[in-house]
């Protein structure tokens, strides 16, 4: 059901309460189930809605906003290791996800009736490390992470109630079907991930599932013409030359990003000792960046 906007309906200011994203406004997102290990070596699960990609180019990082002193944040700060688990929508498990987020539970208590089965880390090199958490068996995606607490990389004081954890992603794992799916191009599917609208009305956690995802093509005719790309490309580095066919592969790049993309290709070419960049090399670079 959609609320239909009244004709000429006025804007009304919403009070700025704490946890404003769910008390003063509407915000939806997926969420991560974070596994960590406590002092007794027990892996437990903590659900986190406020967790997002952070470092996305060159650095691979994730930010988590946590209740200060939660079991999850305490474990992460103590051993600096965790795993982000992502599951597909299963309404029968939603209540248990809410239960897992209830504050103050000891790991033994919260995991006693847990609906999610755990298994060993998929990283063979981590299996002998007792501080590496197990992962959720029916997750479709796992990020294995370590805490980056270097204040020169990231520092945000937070409040007496919240803390901010910057996680470096060591490994990304997908179930085989979903890994293969990334290479299907137009036939690719999107996982049916559960959606959270947060905690509302003092006693309700709101969730939803999405319909089948769809895609629309990149706008045509808005990128730079290949002659313009070639003009820029062959003036960036006197030791590197681009062919016309190589530049034709970049006509879909928005004009404001052309120079950045070209510099990235040149950097990769120099790493490989290549001085003449042709269509095949650009296609290879593009494929590796997918």
ZAVOKE-935169 format. One record per residue (C-alpha): residue number from 1; residue in one letter; z, x negated, y negated. Coordinates in nm, 2 decimals, always signed. Example, Ala and Ser with C-alpha at 12.3 -4.5 7.8 and 13.67 -1.06 7.14 Angstrom:
<nr = 1 | rest = A | w = +0.78 | u = -1.23 | v = +0.45> $
<nr = 2 | rest = S | w = +0.71 | u = -1.37 | v = +0.11> $
This chain:
<nr = 1 | rest = X | w = +0.00 | u = +0.00 | v = +0.00> $
<nr = 2 | rest = X | w = -0.09 | u = -0.12 | v = -0.35> $
<nr = 3 | rest = X | w = +0.11 | u = -0.03 | v = -0.66> $
<nr = 4 | rest = X | w = -0.16 | u = +0.10 | v = -0.90> $
<nr = 5 | rest = X | w = -0.11 | u = -0.03 | v = -1.25> $
<nr = 6 | rest = X | w = -0.08 | u = +0.24 | v = -1.51> $
<nr = 7 | rest = X | w = -0.34 | u = +0.23 | v = -1.78> $
<nr = 8 | rest = X | w = -0.23 | u = +0.00 | v = -2.06> $
<nr = 9 | rest = X | w = +0.10 | u = -0.07 | v = -1.88> $
<nr = 10 | rest = X | w = +0.32 | u = -0.30 | v = -2.09> $
<nr = 11 | rest = X | w = +0.47 | u = -0.63 | v = -1.99> $
<nr = 12 | rest = X | w = +0.85 | u = -0.63 | v = -1.93> $
<nr = 13 | rest = X | w = +1.05 | u = -0.95 | v = -1.93> $
<nr = 14 | rest = X | w = +1.24 | u = -1.02 | v = -1.61> $
<nr = 15 | rest = X | w = +1.59 | u = -1.17 | v = -1.64> $
<nr = 16 | rest = X | w = +1.62 | u = -1.54 | v = -1.53> $
<nr = 17 | rest = X | w = +1.86 | u = -1.52 | v = -1.24> $
<nr = 18 | rest = X | w = +1.95 | u = -1.81 | v = -1.00> $
<nr = 19 | rest = X | w = +1.70 | u = -1.84 | v = -0.72> $
<nr = 20 | rest = X | w = +1.46 | u = -1.69 | v = -0.97> $
<nr = 21 | rest = X | w = +1.16 | u = -1.71 | v = -0.74> $
<nr = 22 | rest = X | w = +1.31 | u = -1.44 | v = -0.52> $
<nr = 23 | rest = X | w = +1.55 | u = -1.26 | v = -0.76> $
<nr = 24 | rest = X | w = +1.34 | u = -1.24 | v = -1.08> $
<nr = 25 | rest = X | w = +0.99 | u = -1.26 | v = -0.95> $
<nr = 26 | rest = X | w = +0.77 | u = -1.25 | v = -0.64> $
<nr = 27 | rest = X | w = +0.67 | u = -1.57 | v = -0.44> $
<nr = 28 | rest = X | w = +0.53 | u = -1.59 | v = -0.09> $
<nr = 29 | rest = X | w = +0.48 | u = -1.90 | v = +0.13> $
<nr = 30 | rest = X | w = +0.48 | u = -2.02 | v = +0.48> $
<nr = 31 | rest = X | w = +0.79 | u = -2.20 | v = +0.60> $
<nr = 32 | rest = X | w = +0.89 | u = -2.50 | v = +0.81> $
<nr = 33 | rest = X | w = +1.14 | u = -2.51 | v = +1.10> $
<nr = 34 | rest = X | w = +1.30 | u = -2.85 | v = +1.05> $
<nr = 35 | rest = X | w = +1.46 | u = -3.02 | v = +1.35> $
<nr = 36 | rest = X | w = +1.72 | u = -3.29 | v = +1.30> $
<nr = 37 | rest = X | w = +1.99 | u = -3.47 | v = +1.51> $
<nr = 38 | rest = X | w = +2.36 | u = -3.46 | v = +1.44> $
<nr = 39 | rest = X | w = +2.63 | u = -3.72 | v = +1.52> $
<nr = 40 | rest = X | w = +2.66 | u = -3.59 | v = +1.88> $
<nr = 41 | rest = X | w = +2.29 | u = -3.63 | v = +1.95> $
<nr = 42 | rest = X | w = +2.22 | u = -3.25 | v = +1.94> $
<nr = 43 | rest = X | w = +1.89 | u = -3.14 | v = +1.79> $
<nr = 44 | rest = X | w = +1.92 | u = -2.82 | v = +1.59> $
<nr = 45 | rest = X | w = +1.67 | u = -2.61 | v = +1.38> $
<nr = 46 | rest = X | w = +1.69 | u = -2.52 | v = +1.01> $
<nr = 47 | rest = X | w = +1.43 | u = -2.29 | v = +0.85> $
<nr = 48 | rest = X | w = +1.31 | u = -2.39 | v = +0.51> $
<nr = 49 | rest = X | w = +1.08 | u = -2.18 | v = +0.28> $
<nr = 50 | rest = X | w = +1.10 | u = -2.42 | v = -0.02> $
<nr = 51 | rest = X | w = +0.91 | u = -2.70 | v = +0.15> $
<nr = 52 | rest = X | w = +0.58 | u = -2.81 | v = +0.02> $
<nr = 53 | rest = X | w = +0.31 | u = -3.09 | v = +0.03> $
<nr = 54 | rest = X | w = +0.40 | u = -3.35 | v = -0.23> $
<nr = 55 | rest = X | w = +0.21 | u = -3.68 | v = -0.19> $
<nr = 56 | rest = X | w = -0.14 | u = -3.58 | v = -0.09> $
<nr = 57 | rest = X | w = -0.37 | u = -3.87 | v = -0.18> $
<nr = 58 | rest = X | w = -0.30 | u = -4.21 | v = -0.03> $
<nr = 59 | rest = X | w = +0.06 | u = -4.12 | v = +0.02> $
<nr = 60 | rest = X | w = +0.15 | u = -3.84 | v = +0.28> $
<nr = 61 | rest = X | w = +0.47 | u = -3.68 | v = +0.17> $
<nr = 62 | rest = X | w = +0.66 | u = -3.35 | v = +0.18> $
<nr = 63 | rest = X | w = +0.93 | u = -3.22 | v = -0.05> $
<nr = 64 | rest = X | w = +1.22 | u = -3.01 | v = +0.08> $
<nr = 65 | rest = X | w = +1.46 | u = -2.82 | v = -0.15> $
<nr = 66 | rest = X | w = +1.78 | u = -2.77 | v = +0.04> $
<nr = 67 | rest = X | w = +2.12 | u = -2.62 | v = +0.00> $
<nr = 68 | rest = X | w = +2.35 | u = -2.91 | v = -0.08> $
<nr = 69 | rest = X | w = +2.55 | u = -3.01 | v = +0.22> $
<nr = 70 | rest = X | w = +2.35 | u = -2.81 | v = +0.47> $
<nr = 71 | rest = X | w = +2.35 | u = -2.94 | v = +0.83> $
<nr = 72 | rest = X | w = +1.98 | u = -3.02 | v = +0.80> $
<nr = 73 | rest = X | w = +2.01 | u = -3.22 | v = +0.47> $
<nr = 74 | rest = X | w = +2.33 | u = -3.40 | v = +0.60> $
<nr = 75 | rest = X | w = +2.15 | u = -3.51 | v = +0.91> $
<nr = 76 | rest = X | w = +1.84 | u = -3.62 | v = +0.72> $
<nr = 77 | rest = X | w = +2.04 | u = -3.83 | v = +0.48> $
<nr = 78 | rest = X | w = +2.25 | u = -3.98 | v = +0.76> $
<nr = 79 | rest = X | w = +1.96 | u = -4.09 | v = +0.99> $
<nr = 80 | rest = X | w = +1.66 | u = -4.04 | v = +0.76> $
<nr = 81 | rest = X | w = +1.46 | u = -3.87 | v = +1.04> $
<nr = 82 | rest = X | w = +1.34 | u = -3.52 | v = +1.10> $
<nr = 83 | rest = X | w = +1.04 | u = -3.32 | v = +1.23> $
<nr = 84 | rest = X | w = +0.87 | u = -3.03 | v = +1.05> $
<nr = 85 | rest = X | w = +0.77 | u = -2.76 | v = +1.30> $
<nr = 86 | rest = X | w = +0.53 | u = -2.48 | v = +1.22> $
<nr = 87 | rest = X | w = +0.49 | u = -2.17 | v = +1.44> $
<nr = 88 | rest = X | w = +0.25 | u = -1.88 | v = +1.46> $
<nr = 89 | rest = X | w = +0.36 | u = -1.53 | v = +1.38> $
<nr = 90 | rest = X | w = +0.58 | u = -1.37 | v = +1.66> $
<nr = 91 | rest = X | w = +0.78 | u = -1.07 | v = +1.53> $
<nr = 92 | rest = X | w = +1.02 | u = -1.10 | v = +1.82> $
<nr = 93 | rest = X | w = +1.13 | u = -1.44 | v = +1.69> $
<nr = 94 | rest = X | w = +1.17 | u = -1.35 | v = +1.32> $
<nr = 95 | rest = X | w = +1.53 | u = -1.23 | v = +1.35> $
<nr = 96 | rest = X | w = +1.62 | u = -1.56 | v = +1.53> $
<nr = 97 | rest = X | w = +1.46 | u = -1.76 | v = +1.25> $
<nr = 98 | rest = X | w = +1.69 | u = -1.57 | v = +1.00> $
<nr = 99 | rest = X | w = +1.99 | u = -1.64 | v = +1.23> $
<nr = 100 | rest = X | w = +1.91 | u = -2.01 | v = +1.24> $
<nr = 101 | rest = X | w = +1.93 | u = -2.03 | v = +0.86> $
<nr = 102 | rest = X | w = +2.28 | u = -1.88 | v = +0.84> $
<nr = 103 | rest = X | w = +2.50 | u = -2.14 | v = +0.66> $
<nr = 104 | rest = X | w = +2.80 | u = -2.30 | v = +0.82> $
<nr = 105 | rest = X | w = +2.71 | u = -2.28 | v = +1.19> $
<nr = 106 | rest = X | w = +2.77 | u = -2.58 | v = +1.41> $
<nr = 107 | rest = X | w = +2.45 | u = -2.70 | v = +1.59> $
<nr = 108 | rest = X | w = +2.60 | u = -2.60 | v = +1.93> $
<nr = 109 | rest = X | w = +2.67 | u = -2.25 | v = +1.80> $
<nr = 110 | rest = X | w = +2.33 | u = -2.19 | v = +1.64> $
<nr = 111 | rest = X | w = +2.13 | u = -2.33 | v = +1.93> $
<nr = 112 | rest = X | w = +2.32 | u = -2.14 | v = +2.20> $
<nr = 113 | rest = X | w = +2.10 | u = -1.83 | v = +2.18> $
<nr = 114 | rest = X | w = +1.80 | u = -1.99 | v = +2.01> $
<nr = 115 | rest = X | w = +1.46 | u = -1.83 | v = +2.09> $
<nr = 116 | rest = X | w = +1.28 | u = -2.16 | v = +2.05> $
<nr = 117 | rest = X | w = +1.26 | u = -2.41 | v = +2.34> $
<nr = 118 | rest = X | w = +1.27 | u = -2.78 | v = +2.24> $
<nr = 119 | rest = X | w = +1.08 | u = -3.07 | v = +2.40> $
<nr = 120 | rest = X | w = +1.06 | u = -3.44 | v = +2.36> $
<nr = 121 | rest = X | w = +0.88 | u = -3.59 | v = +2.06> $
<nr = 122 | rest = X | w = +0.51 | u = -3.63 | v = +2.12> $
<nr = 123 | rest = X | w = +0.54 | u = -3.99 | v = +1.99> $
<nr = 124 | rest = X | w = +0.59 | u = -4.22 | v = +2.29> $
<nr = 125 | rest = X | w = +0.73 | u = -4.49 | v = +2.06> $
<nr = 126 | rest = X | w = +1.01 | u = -4.25 | v = +1.94> $
<nr = 127 | rest = X | w = +1.13 | u = -4.12 | v = +2.28> $
<nr = 128 | rest = X | w = +1.38 | u = -4.40 | v = +2.33> $
<nr = 129 | rest = X | w = +1.53 | u = -4.34 | v = +1.98> $
<nr = 130 | rest = X | w = +1.83 | u = -4.10 | v = +2.01> $
<nr = 131 | rest = X | w = +1.80 | u = -4.03 | v = +1.64> $
<nr = 132 | rest = X | w = +1.45 | u = -3.89 | v = +1.67> $
<nr = 133 | rest = X | w = +1.47 | u = -3.51 | v = +1.70> $
<nr = 134 | rest = X | w = +1.31 | u = -3.30 | v = +1.96> $
<nr = 135 | rest = X | w = +1.03 | u = -3.07 | v = +1.85> $
<nr = 136 | rest = X | w = +0.97 | u = -2.69 | v = +1.91> $
<nr = 137 | rest = X | w = +0.77 | u = -2.64 | v = +2.23> $
<nr = 138 | rest = X | w = +0.58 | u = -2.34 | v = +2.10> $
<nr = 139 | rest = X | w = +0.50 | u = -2.49 | v = +1.76> $
<nr = 140 | rest = X | w = +0.13 | u = -2.54 | v = +1.69> $
<nr = 141 | rest = X | w = +0.18 | u = -2.81 | v = +1.44> $
<nr = 142 | rest = X | w = +0.45 | u = -3.08 | v = +1.39> $
<nr = 143 | rest = X | w = +0.50 | u = -3.34 | v = +1.11> $
<nr = 144 | rest = X | w = +0.73 | u = -3.63 | v = +1.21> $
<nr = 145 | rest = X | w = +0.90 | u = -3.76 | v = +0.89> $
<nr = 146 | rest = X | w = +1.14 | u = -4.00 | v = +0.75> $
<nr = 147 | rest = X | w = +1.34 | u = -3.97 | v = +0.43> $
<nr = 148 | rest = X | w = +1.22 | u = -4.17 | v = +0.13> $
<nr = 149 | rest = X | w = +1.54 | u = -4.20 | v = -0.08> $
<nr = 150 | rest = X | w = +1.40 | u = -4.48 | v = -0.31> $
<nr = 151 | rest = X | w = +1.47 | u = -4.35 | v = -0.67> $
<nr = 152 | rest = X | w = +1.17 | u = -4.55 | v = -0.80> $
<nr = 153 | rest = X | w = +0.95 | u = -4.32 | v = -0.59> $
<nr = 154 | rest = X | w = +1.12 | u = -3.99 | v = -0.66> $
<nr = 155 | rest = X | w = +1.44 | u = -3.88 | v = -0.82> $
<nr = 156 | rest = X | w = +1.56 | u = -3.54 | v = -0.92> $
<nr = 157 | rest = X | w = +1.93 | u = -3.48 | v = -0.97> $
<nr = 158 | rest = X | w = +1.93 | u = -3.12 | v = -0.85> $
<nr = 159 | rest = X | w = +2.25 | u = -2.92 | v = -0.90> $
<nr = 160 | rest = X | w = +2.59 | u = -2.88 | v = -0.73> $
<nr = 161 | rest = X | w = +2.41 | u = -2.63 | v = -0.51> $
<nr = 162 | rest = X | w = +2.07 | u = -2.79 | v = -0.44> $
<nr = 163 | rest = X | w = +1.92 | u = -3.12 | v = -0.34> $
<nr = 164 | rest = X | w = +1.57 | u = -3.25 | v = -0.32> $
<nr = 165 | rest = X | w = +1.45 | u = -3.45 | v = -0.02> $
<nr = 166 | rest = X | w = +1.13 | u = -3.65 | v = -0.03> $
<nr = 167 | rest = X | w = +0.99 | u = -3.70 | v = +0.32> $
<nr = 168 | rest = X | w = +0.73 | u = -3.95 | v = +0.42> $
<nr = 169 | rest = X | w = +0.51 | u = -3.81 | v = +0.70> $
<nr = 170 | rest = X | w = +0.48 | u = -4.06 | v = +0.98> $
<nr = 171 | rest = X | w = +0.27 | u = -3.86 | v = +1.22> $
<nr = 172 | rest = X | w = +0.09 | u = -3.53 | v = +1.22> $
<nr = 173 | rest = X | w = +0.05 | u = -3.35 | v = +1.56> $
<nr = 174 | rest = X | w = -0.15 | u = -3.04 | v = +1.64> $
<nr = 175 | rest = X | w = -0.19 | u = -2.86 | v = +1.97> $
<nr = 176 | rest = X | w = -0.53 | u = -2.96 | v = +2.12> $
<nr = 177 | rest = X | w = -0.69 | u = -2.62 | v = +2.04> $
<nr = 178 | rest = X | w = -0.59 | u = -2.64 | v = +1.68> $
<nr = 179 | rest = X | w = -0.70 | u = -3.01 | v = +1.64> $
<nr = 180 | rest = X | w = -1.04 | u = -2.93 | v = +1.79> $
<nr = 181 | rest = X | w = -1.06 | u = -2.63 | v = +1.55> $
<nr = 182 | rest = X | w = -1.06 | u = -2.86 | v = +1.25> $
<nr = 183 | rest = X | w = -1.40 | u = -2.98 | v = +1.35> $
<nr = 184 | rest = X | w = -1.57 | u = -2.64 | v = +1.39> $
<nr = 185 | rest = X | w = -1.70 | u = -2.61 | v = +1.04> $
<nr = 186 | rest = X | w = -1.80 | u = -2.25 | v = +0.96> $
<nr = 187 | rest = X | w = -1.65 | u = -2.13 | v = +1.29> $
<nr = 188 | rest = X | w = -1.30 | u = -2.27 | v = +1.21> $
<nr = 189 | rest = X | w = -1.01 | u = -2.03 | v = +1.24> $
<nr = 190 | rest = X | w = -0.68 | u = -2.03 | v = +1.05> $
<nr = 191 | rest = X | w = -0.34 | u = -2.00 | v = +1.24> $
<nr = 192 | rest = X | w = -0.16 | u = -1.67 | v = +1.19> $
<nr = 193 | rest = X | w = +0.15 | u = -1.82 | v = +1.03> $
<nr = 194 | rest = X | w = +0.44 | u = -1.60 | v = +0.93> $
<nr = 195 | rest = X | w = +0.49 | u = -1.55 | v = +0.56> $
<nr = 196 | rest = X | w = +0.82 | u = -1.54 | v = +0.38> $
<nr = 197 | rest = X | w = +0.90 | u = -1.35 | v = +0.06> $
<nr = 198 | rest = X | w = +1.25 | u = -1.48 | v = +0.05> $
<nr = 199 | rest = X | w = +1.60 | u = -1.33 | v = +0.04> $
<nr = 200 | rest = X | w = +1.62 | u = -1.01 | v = -0.17> $
<nr = 201 | rest = X | w = +1.86 | u = -0.73 | v = -0.25> $
<nr = 202 | rest = X | w = +2.16 | u = -0.94 | v = -0.15> $
<nr = 203 | rest = X | w = +2.11 | u = -0.87 | v = +0.23> $
<nr = 204 | rest = X | w = +1.74 | u = -0.88 | v = +0.32> $
<nr = 205 | rest = X | w = +1.50 | u = -1.15 | v = +0.43> $
<nr = 206 | rest = X | w = +1.14 | u = -1.03 | v = +0.37> $
<nr = 207 | rest = X | w = +0.85 | u = -1.14 | v = +0.60> $
<nr = 208 | rest = X | w = +0.49 | u = -1.05 | v = +0.65> $
<nr = 209 | rest = X | w = +0.19 | u = -1.15 | v = +0.86> $
<nr = 210 | rest = X | w = -0.16 | u = -1.20 | v = +0.72> $
<nr = 211 | rest = X | w = -0.49 | u = -1.06 | v = +0.82> $
<nr = 212 | rest = X | w = -0.78 | u = -1.27 | v = +0.94> $
<nr = 213 | rest = X | w = -0.86 | u = -1.55 | v = +0.70> $
<nr = 214 | rest = X | w = -1.20 | u = -1.57 | v = +0.54> $
<nr = 215 | rest = X | w = -1.39 | u = -1.83 | v = +0.34> $
<nr = 216 | rest = X | w = -1.64 | u = -1.84 | v = +0.05> $
<nr = 217 | rest = X | w = -1.89 | u = -2.12 | v = -0.01> $
<nr = 218 | rest = X | w = -1.86 | u = -2.39 | v = -0.28> $
<nr = 219 | rest = X | w = -2.02 | u = -2.27 | v = -0.60> $
<nr = 220 | rest = X | w = -2.38 | u = -2.39 | v = -0.62> $
<nr = 221 | rest = X | w = -2.55 | u = -2.54 | v = -0.93> $
<nr = 222 | rest = X | w = -2.22 | u = -2.65 | v = -1.09> $
<nr = 223 | rest = X | w = -2.21 | u = -3.01 | v = -0.95> $
<nr = 224 | rest = X | w = -2.39 | u = -3.31 | v = -1.10> $
<nr = 225 | rest = X | w = -2.76 | u = -3.36 | v = -1.02> $
<nr = 226 | rest = X | w = -2.82 | u = -3.65 | v = -0.79> $
<nr = 227 | rest = X | w = -3.01 | u = -3.85 | v = -1.06> $
<nr = 228 | rest = X | w = -2.69 | u = -3.83 | v = -1.28> $
<nr = 229 | rest = X | w = -2.48 | u = -3.93 | v = -0.99> $
<nr = 230 | rest = X | w = -2.70 | u = -4.23 | v = -0.92> $
<nr = 231 | rest = X | w = -2.70 | u = -4.33 | v = -1.28> $
<nr = 232 | rest = X | w = -2.32 | u = -4.35 | v = -1.28> $
<nr = 233 | rest = X | w = -2.30 | u = -4.50 | v = -0.93> $
<nr = 234 | rest = X | w = -2.52 | u = -4.80 | v = -0.99> $
<nr = 235 | rest = X | w = -2.33 | u = -4.90 | v = -1.30> $
<nr = 236 | rest = X | w = -1.98 | u = -4.90 | v = -1.16> $
<nr = 237 | rest = X | w = -2.00 | u = -5.23 | v = -0.97> $
<nr = 238 | rest = X | w = -2.27 | u = -5.49 | v = -1.00> $
<nr = 239 | rest = X | w = -2.23 | u = -5.59 | v = -0.63> $
<nr = 240 | rest = X | w = -2.28 | u = -5.24 | v = -0.49> $
<nr = 241 | rest = X | w = -2.60 | u = -5.03 | v = -0.49> $
<nr = 242 | rest = X | w = -2.64 | u = -4.66 | v = -0.40> $
<nr = 243 | rest = X | w = -2.96 | u = -4.52 | v = -0.26> $
<nr = 244 | rest = X | w = -3.10 | u = -4.19 | v = -0.39> $
<nr = 245 | rest = X | w = -3.02 | u = -4.01 | v = -0.06> $
<nr = 246 | rest = X | w = -2.66 | u = -4.13 | v = -0.07> $
<nr = 247 | rest = X | w = -2.62 | u = -3.98 | v = -0.41> $
<nr = 248 | rest = X | w = -2.78 | u = -3.65 | v = -0.30> $
<nr = 249 | rest = X | w = -2.48 | u = -3.61 | v = -0.07> $
<nr = 250 | rest = X | w = -2.25 | u = -3.60 | v = -0.37> $
<nr = 251 | rest = X | w = -2.42 | u = -3.33 | v = -0.58> $
<nr = 252 | rest = X | w = -2.16 | u = -3.07 | v = -0.48> $
<nr = 253 | rest = X | w = -1.88 | u = -3.28 | v = -0.64> $
<nr = 254 | rest = X | w = -1.75 | u = -3.13 | v = -0.97> $
<nr = 255 | rest = X | w = -1.87 | u = -3.35 | v = -1.26> $
<nr = 256 | rest = X | w = -1.51 | u = -3.44 | v = -1.36> $
<nr = 257 | rest = X | w = -1.45 | u = -3.59 | v = -1.01> $
<nr = 258 | rest = X | w = -1.78 | u = -3.78 | v = -0.96> $
<nr = 259 | rest = X | w = -1.66 | u = -4.12 | v = -1.09> $
<nr = 260 | rest = X | w = -1.33 | u = -4.10 | v = -0.89> $
<nr = 261 | rest = X | w = -1.52 | u = -4.01 | v = -0.57> $
<nr = 262 | rest = X | w = -1.77 | u = -4.29 | v = -0.63> $
<nr = 263 | rest = X | w = -1.50 | u = -4.55 | v = -0.69> $
<nr = 264 | rest = X | w = -1.34 | u = -4.44 | v = -0.36> $
<nr = 265 | rest = X | w = -1.67 | u = -4.49 | v = -0.17> $
<nr = 266 | rest = X | w = -1.71 | u = -4.83 | v = -0.34> $
<nr = 267 | rest = X | w = -1.36 | u = -4.94 | v = -0.24> $
<nr = 268 | rest = X | w = -1.43 | u = -4.84 | v = +0.13> $
<nr = 269 | rest = X | w = -1.77 | u = -5.02 | v = +0.12> $
<nr = 270 | rest = X | w = -1.61 | u = -5.34 | v = +0.00> $
<nr = 271 | rest = X | w = -1.34 | u = -5.32 | v = +0.27> $
<nr = 272 | rest = X | w = -1.62 | u = -5.31 | v = +0.52> $
<nr = 273 | rest = X | w = -1.84 | u = -5.58 | v = +0.35> $
<nr = 274 | rest = X | w = -2.12 | u = -5.33 | v = +0.27> $
<nr = 275 | rest = X | w = -2.32 | u = -5.38 | v = -0.05> $
<nr = 276 | rest = X | w = -2.59 | u = -5.12 | v = +0.00> $
<nr = 277 | rest = X | w = -2.45 | u = -4.76 | v = +0.03> $
<nr = 278 | rest = X | w = -2.69 | u = -4.53 | v = +0.20> $
<nr = 279 | rest = X | w = -2.68 | u = -4.16 | v = +0.32> $
<nr = 280 | rest = X | w = -2.52 | u = -4.25 | v = +0.66> $
<nr = 281 | rest = X | w = -2.24 | u = -4.44 | v = +0.49> $
<nr = 282 | rest = X | w = -2.15 | u = -4.16 | v = +0.25> $
<nr = 283 | rest = X | w = -2.16 | u = -3.91 | v = +0.54> $
<nr = 284 | rest = X | w = -1.93 | u = -4.13 | v = +0.74> $
<nr = 285 | rest = X | w = -1.68 | u = -4.15 | v = +0.45> $
<nr = 286 | rest = X | w = -1.70 | u = -3.78 | v = +0.40> $
<nr = 287 | rest = X | w = -1.63 | u = -3.71 | v = +0.77> $
<nr = 288 | rest = X | w = -1.33 | u = -3.94 | v = +0.77> $
<nr = 289 | rest = X | w = -1.18 | u = -3.76 | v = +0.47> $
<nr = 290 | rest = X | w = -1.20 | u = -3.41 | v = +0.63> $
